[in-house]
């Protein structure tokens, strides 16, 4: 299939339901029938837009809502983490009230991962749940916000308030969401990290499919990228919809270590690099405990390298890093558990002794020191 006229559709399992994901090019001018079918009888449709979004695309979506029979209400949101603060969410909920939205109405949200995550949180609460349709402005927004929306920040604590995703339909227009550049953006690199995390948690077959597609993904083949994004979304939905708590928890593989690194190194550290380093570190920690083979450690390393995810070079104090990782974990649990791979396609949370993590962090810091 050529990139022109590319169309793919995938139903993804969500906890308690499913989501219809449509991906390709020139999708938005076909949204009206889907929007109309998302509710019983169209009344009010809110168009929630990230500030600075493409005006032509937003106008097209407004017309699609109108064509579907909705009276259009408007709301805007800042992008980035500020969209996920309590104040921002409260403002969004007030806009719902001001527009008179009910559980039988609709929200059409356009934005980055943080805007869409905040919209998912707000829609899941409003009147018990209001239908949400997303238009992600990036690969990370697609992969995260649809199935694993980021939680709402509370004070200095990041991502503490979470709810089940509330998305009914997703339009991922690749012409709108993908930058026209040969160099991979941070958004693309973060999406690639999620591809690796998902494959490591799902099955060895998922890992193999991603491995086979890496060259085409890095070469900018949109057809192959679309196939991999679909594969990743389907796997993430399956993991999060599982009745097994251990499997659902595995999707956090590398989160605490990555968050701790960003805190210590500073905002100049790309989140994709931090998460990739977390995967490298935790694979070696699992190998040191005899849970993960050396060959599989090297296979994950090579997959990260093939996807052009760089290694970090920075001087980090090992004692501070251990303390930061422990603080990240204990903010959410009374037990110190980290996701450790057992084989390609299987990650489980496991207890790590103070001595073991101190030893491995010291070795990791020494290997990355500038």
N, C-alpha and C positions, 0 to 999 in steps of 0.2 A: 504493500500500500504506500502511495506517495504521501509526502507531508501535506500537500495541497488537498483539502477536503478530508483530512484525517478525522475519523470518528470512531470512538470506542466507548463502550458502556459497560459498567460493572456494578453489580449489587454487592454491597459489603455488609457483613453482619455487624451489628452493634448490640451492646447489652440491652436487651428488651426490644429489639427491632432490627431495622436494616436501613441502609442509605443507598440511594440511586446516584451513582457517580458517572457523569458524562465528560469525556475528555476528547480534545482534538482542536481543530481550528475553526474559526467563524461559527461558534456555537450560540452566541448570545441572541442573535436575531431569531432563534427558534425556541426561545424560553417560554413564550406566552402559554402554550398548551400545558406545559409542565407546571407552571405557576398556578394556572387555573385548576388543575387536577389535584393540587396539594391541599386544597380545602374543600369543604362541602359546597359553599356558595361564596364567591369572592365578595368581600366588603371593603376592608381596609388593608392595604399592603404597605408596610414601612420599608423604605429604601434607606438602609444604614450604610454610609460610605465613609471610608477612611479619607481624612483630609489629604488633598493633593492627588487623588485618584484621577485616572484618565476621564476627562469630561465627556468625551464622545461616547465612551463605553457606558458611563453612568446615565447619560441621556437615553441611550438605546435601551437600557434596563428599565428606566422610568416608563418608556413607551411600551415595553413588553408588559409591565404591570398593568398599565392602562388598557392595553389590548385584551388582557386576561379578565378585565372587568373590575379591577381594584381601584378604589380611591387612594391615591398615593400620598402617604405622609413621609416626611424627610427627617433624617437625623445624621449627624456627622460624629466622627470619633478621631482622636489623635491616633497615630500609629505607634508601634513599639510598646515596651512594657508599661508605659503610662496608661495604655488602654485597659490594663488589667488591675488597676487600683480600685479600692472600694469606692472612692469618690467618682471615678469614671463609670463604674457599674451602676452606682446609684443615679447618676445623671442619665444613663441609658434607660434605666427602669422608669425614671420620671418622664422621659420622652415617650415611653410606651403608654403611660397613663395619660399624658397630654393628648396623644393621638386616639385614645379610647380603644386601644387594642384589647381583644379578648382571645380566648383559647381557640376561637374559630377563624382568626385572622392570620396574617402571614408577615414574617420578617425576611427581607432579602438583603443579605449582608455582603459587602464588597470590601476586602481589605487584606492585611497581612495576618500572620498567625496569631498575633496578640489581639487584634480587633475581632477576628472570627472566634477566638477562644472566649473573649468577653461576651460576645453575642450568644454563643452557645450556653454559657452560664446563665445569662439573663433570660434567654428563651426557655430554658429548662425550669426556671422558677415561676415565670409569669403565668398566672392563672392555671398553675399545674403543669403547663407546657404549651408553648405556642409553636406552630410549624416554622422551621428555619430552613432557608435555602441559602447556600454559600456560593460566592464567586471568589475563590482564592487568588491573591495577587502574588503567587510564588509557590514553588514546590514544597517548601517547608510548611506553608499554610495548609496545603492540601493534605500532606502526610500526617501532620500533627492535629490540626484543628478538627478534622472530620471525625477521627476515632479517639484521639487522646488529647483533647483540648487542654491547654495550659491552665493551671489553677489561678485563682485571684490572689494577688499579693495582699498581705495584712501587715501593715507597719513595715518593719525591716525584714519580715519573713516572706520569702518568695513562694508563690504557687501553693498556698495553704488551703484555699477553699476550692473544692472540686465537685463536679456533678457528672452524671452520665451524659454523654453527648446527645444533642437534641436535633441533629441535622437530618432532614428528609431527602434533600436533593443537593447535588454539587455540580456546578458548571466550571470545569477547569479549561478555560480557553487558552491554549498554548501561545497564541499570538499576543495575548494580553499579559500573561503571567511570566513568560520567559524573555529575558533581556536579549537583545540582538547583539551578542558579543561572542567572540571566540574563547575568551578567558572565563573559567568557571567563577560564578559569583559566590559569595558566602551563602546565599540562599540555596544554590545548587549543591554546594559542598555539605551543608547541613542536611539536605535531603538524602545525599549519598550516605552520610553517617547513619541516618535512620534506616536506610535500605540494609546496611550491614547489621545493625542492631536487630532488626526484624528477622533477617535471615538466620542470625545466630540463635534466636529464640524459637524459631518456627520448626525448621526441619533441614536436614542435610541437603535435600533436593532443592530447597529454596536458596541455600548457599550456592549450590552448583549453578542454578539458573542465573543468579546475579553475577557469578564469576564469568560465565560465558558471555554476558552482555556488557562487561565493563569497557571493552575497547570501543564499542559502538556508542555507549553512553558518553564517554569522554570525547568522542569524535563529533558529538552534537547531533546524532541521529534521533530525530524526534519520534519516529515510529517505535524504535527500540526503547527509548526513554519512556514513552507512553505505556508500553507493555510492562516495563519494570515497575513503574509507579502503580499500575493496576495490581501487579503481583504483590507489591509491598502493602498496598492498602488492604487487599483481601486477607493477607497473612496477619496484619495487625488487628483487623476486625475479628478474625478467628481466635487470636490470642486473648483479646480483651473480652470476648464473649464466652470464653471457656468457663466451665463450672469449677475448674481446678484453680484454687487461689495461687498456688505456686507458679503456674503457667502465666497467670495474669500479672503477677509481680515481676516476672522476668523481663518485661518490656522496659523496666527502669534500669536495665544494665548500663552501668557507667554514669548515671545521672549525678550521684553524690560526689564522686571524685571530680567530675567535670565542673560542677558548681564550686567546689572548693578551690580548684585551680584558677577559675576566673576571678574569684575573690582575692586570691593572693597575687596573681600576676597582673591583674588590672583589666580595665575595659579594652585595652589594645589587643588582648588575646581573643582570637576568633572562637566563638562557641563550637564550631565544627572541629577545630584543632583540639580544643579541650576535651570534647567527647571522644574523639579518635584516640587521644592519649589515654583516656580512661579505659577504653577497650583494650589497648595494648597492655596497660598496667594490670588490669584485673585478669587478663588471660595468663600473664606470667605469675600472678599470685595463685591462681588455680593450679597452674603447672607445678609450682613449688610445693603445693599441698598434695600433689599426686592425683588431682582430679581431672587434669587436662593434659593431653599428650603434647610433646614438643612439636611434633609435626603439625598438629592443629593450631598451635600458637603461631607457627610460621605461616600457615595458610591464611589465618586471619590478618596477620601483618601484611602479607602480600596483597590480599584483597584491598586493604586500606590504601596501600601504595598504588595499586592499579587504578583506584578511583581518585588518585591525586590528592589524598589527604595528608598534609605534611606532618612531620614530627616537630614537637616543640623544642626550642632551644631557649632556655631561661634558667636563671639561678633562683631556686626555690628552697627555702629552709625546710628540711624534712620534718622537724618537730611541729612547725606551724602547719604544714600540710596535713599531718596526721590529725592534729587538733581540729582543723577545718573540716576534714572528712567526717570525723566523729560528730562534730556539731551539726553538720548537714543531716546525718542519719538520725541523731537523737532528737532533732526537731520534729521528726515524723514518727518515731518509734522508740520504745523503751529498750529495744534490743539492737545491738550493733551487727547488722547483716549487710553483706555486699553480694551483688550478683556475680556468680562465678560460673564460667562455662564448664560443662562436663564433657561435651563433644560438640562438633559442629551441628548446630540446630537444637541445642539443649542448654539452657542457662537456668540456674536455680540460686535463690538467696541462701547464703551460708554464713555461719558465725566465723569470725576471724579474730584470733587472739591478738592482744596488744603487741606481743613480741613479733608475731609474723608480719603484721602490717608495718610496724616500725622498721623491720629489716628490709622489706621490699620497697617501702617508700624511700629509705635512705639510698638503696641501690638505684632506684629510678631517678632521684634527684641528682645523684652523681653522674649518671649517664646523660642528663639533659643540661648540665651546668654549662654556662657560656664561658 
